[in-house]
Amino acid sequence: MNNGLNAQSDPTVQPVPASVMEAVDAADVTLSNPRWAVVALGANLGNRLDTLQGAIDALGDTPGLRVKAVSPVYETEPWGVEPGSQPSYLNAVVALKTTLPPSSLLERAHAIEEAFDRVREERWGPRTIDVDIVTYADVVSDDPVLTLPHPRAHLRSFVLAPWHDIDAEAQLPGRGPVGELLGTIGLTGVTARPDLELRLPE
């Protein structure tokens, strides 16, 4: 793995049998019941860009998951807190294809946050990395452990804008076209950062 996320720092890394890897590699063409998911990433502590890339690489290293698209980077004022009380965020969205169920994808998201020393001390608090599942296929669920789609995605331009960049026809289940939602709330507090770039996992 890249950007400092290695077997020593990532508690989720375990040897993967060759047979499993072969099955995962074949998934792109023979996926058994593949599902599309959208994951939002945000970081406002430390080396934000490197952390975002490290999280993308960690997702790419997950058996049963392939990262298919990575959005442009946006810089965002912290949401839900007093202006100027926290550093700004870098945000991005990835689209992925997976054979994992939502619960396993959530476990992986939490493991990546833990590997990057995410601390959950306060709501809306600063964090090294935030890995949020925005959608999983067309699933709509009010499960408190994993509400799908993300209950505040339709209000967050820092999710909708990068998502729309990688999929102009995207739909947020139960809410409608992402482009229309973005047009309603606008881009206040969100700035494109074309000078920064994230890449697909190698």
Order of alpha helices (4+ residues) and beta strands (2+ residues): alpha-beta-alpha-beta-beta-beta-alpha-beta-alpha-beta-beta-alpha-beta
